Amino acid sequence: MEKELEIRECTTVEEFTECVQIQRQVFGLPDVELSPVRHFVVTKNAGGFAIGAFDNDRLAGFVLSVPAFLRGERAYYSHMTGVREEYQSFGVGAKLKWDQRKRALAEGVKYVKWTFEPVKARNAYFNLEKLGAVAREYKPNFYGTDYATSSKVGLASDRLFAEWHLNDPKVEALAAGKSFAEERKPVGRVEILNDWLALVRSSPAKALAAQTRIRSDLEAAFGNGYVARGFTRDDERPAFLLFEN
């Protein structure tokens, strides 16, 4: 069941302050790593926007869109999406992303890009199957070594770039609430973990080995020109689905 929330742009310093508070709660980052209120103010005045999901006067979540010029065209870099813990699993993140798409198209922008963690099945499924994004670029240790996730071993902050082509047939179908059946057959798959954080807690060394293997497999696939266009959920063997470009 989805919560009834008002989706609208965040425009005031008070609302941007709530965005910072959500970062602190959801991401668990030290203050030095948080995007401050000034970043939100500058982004808005540079042509970007932050869309919020409001439960009456309380901000439940937000998505921040930074103006960019990518692939020779205007674009948005979706810097972060955060939803308070008590509002998660109610479709709030999807509502924010679809409103982000609507706003981008209204601004004449047809391409949005962001990063996500390749080791987390839930994120991968959301980005590739719920939103229709694709991935073809892997960035090892994008933000530097992460010692916060596990104090016993430093884990690289590897990321995949999600590419959201807003007028892609799959994206258009999903935006309209329809299902989409891929006619092409995948040429390969890269298996990841169903519960990455559980492995990190139980065996940081095994988590590091798994991350290294996933990095190697995806980099090899992208190096061969394949694109991750789908993701299959499975309790034991979730996997990215690879297609020819």
N, C-alpha and C positions, 0 to 999 in steps of 0.2 A: 504494500500500500504506500502510495506516494503522499508526502506532506504537501498541503496547499501553501505555497510560498509565492511572494511577489518577486518577480525577476525584473530588476531595473539597474540602471547605472549607478555606481557609487560616485558621488560628486563632492562631498564635504570632507573637511579635515577629520571630523568625528567619525565618519564612515571609513575613511582610510586608516584611522587609528584602530578600528575594529579589524580591518584586514591584517594589520600587523599582529594583533592579539591572536587571530586565528592561525597565523604562521607559527607563532610561539607554541600554541597548543597542539597543532596537528603535526608539524614537522619536527618538533623537539630540538630545534637548532639553537645554538648560542646567539645572543643578540647581535654579535658582529656579522652573522650570516643572514640576518633577516633583511628583507627589503623595507626600508623605513618609509615613513609618511611622505617625505620629500620625493622619494622615487615615484610614488603614486601621483603626486601633484605634477611632477615634471612630465611623467608619461601622458597624463591627460592633456597638458598644454603643448605636448609635442605631436598630438594627433592620435594618441592611444586611448584606451579606456579600461576601466575595471567594472565588470558586471557583478552585481551581488544578488544573492537569494535572501530575501528578508522574511522573517517570521514576526509579523507586526513590525516593531521597531528594532528587533534584534537581527544582526547579520548572521546568517547560518553558514554562508560560504561565499566564495568569490572566485573569479577568474580574471587574470590581468593580461591585457593584450598590448604589447609594445610595438609601435610602428617600425617597419623594417623595409628594406629593399633587397629582395632575394630572387635569384634566377632572372634578373633583368626586369622585375616587375614589383609593384607595391605589394606588400604582404604584412602579416602580423606575426610576431613571435609571441607565442602564448607562454609567458614567463612562468606562471604558476597557477595552479588551481587548488584551493584548499576548502575543505568542508569540515565544520565542527563534528567531533566524534558522535555526538548524540543525534546528528542529522544524516549520518552516513547510512548507506543501504536503503535510502528512500528515493533514489534517482535524482538527487540534487545536482551532482556533478554533471550528469547528462543534460539536465535542463540548462545549466550554465553554459556548457559547450555548444548546445544548439542555438542558444541566444547569441553566443559569440559569433557563430556562423551567420546568423541573420543580420547582425550588425555589420559584419565584415562585407557581406554581399551588398548591403545598402550603401557602403562606402566605396564600392567598386573593386573590392579586394576579393580574390578568388583562391588565395593560398595562405594557409596558416601552418606554422611549424612549432614544434616543442620537443622536449626530451622526456623519456621515461626509462625506468630501470628494466633492463632486459631479463632480469632474474625473477621478476614478480609476475606470476601468471595472471592474477586478477587485473593488473594494470594493462598487460598485453592484450587480454581479451577485450577489455573496455575500449582501448584505443583502436584496435584493428577490426573488431567485430561489432561493437556497439556504435562506434563513430565512423568507421570506414576509412581510417587513416592507413597509410602504408609505411614501411620502414626499409631503407636501403643503405643506411649509413650508421656505422658503429663508432662511438667515441670512447676509447679506454680512459679511465681515470679523469673524467671530464672536469670534475670540481676539486680534484686532489684526493689524497688518501683519506678514507673515512675511518676514524678510530671511535666514533660515537656509537656506531652500530654494534661493534664488538671491541671491547677493551683489550682482548687477548691477542688479536691479530688485526693488522690494518687491512681493510678491504678497499679495493679501488672503486671509485665512484663512476663505474662504467655506465654509459647511457646509449640508448638508441634515439635517433631523431625520428619523430613522427611527422609525416608529411600529409597534410590534409588538403586534398584538392576538392574545393567546395562544390564544384559542379560535376564531380565524378558520378557516374550512374549509381554506384553502390552508396555513396554519401547521400545523393538525392533520395534514393529509396528509403534509407534509414531515417532521414530527416522527416519524411512523410509518414513514418510509422509503419513502413512496409518491410517485409523480409527481402533478402537479396540472395539469389543462388548464383554462385560463381560457376560459369560454364566451363572454364578451363580447369584442367587437372593440375594439382601441385606436382612439382618435379622433385621435391624433397621436403624435409622437415628438420627442425632443430629442437630437440627436447630440452625443457627446462625443469624447474621444480614447482611442485604444487604449493609448498609452504617454505619459502626461502628463509623467513625469519626464524622458523622453528629449527632449521638446520644450523643457522648462525648461532642460536642459543645452545644447541646440543653439541655441535662440533665445528668451531670456527675454522679449523684446518680443512675439514671436508667442504665447508662452504667456499673457502678460497679455491680449492681444487675444482669445484663445480663451476664457479664463476670463470675460471681460466678456460675450462673446456667449452663453455657456452660462448665466450668471447672468440675462441679459435674457430668454432663451427660457424658462427655468424659472419665473422670477417672473411672466412673462406668462401661462404655462399655469396656474399656481396661482391667479393673480388671476382667471382665467376659471372657476375651480372644478374644474379637472382634478386628478387624483391620479396620481402615478407608482406603478403597481402591478406593473410588470414591467420587465425589462431584456433587451435582445437583444445577444449578443456577436457581434462581427464584427471581422476583422482591420483593416478600413478605416473602418467606420462603426458603431461600437457606439452604442446609444441607449437612453434611458429611454423606456418605453412609457406613454403617457398614457391614462387612462380617465376617463369621467364619474364623478363622486362617487356 
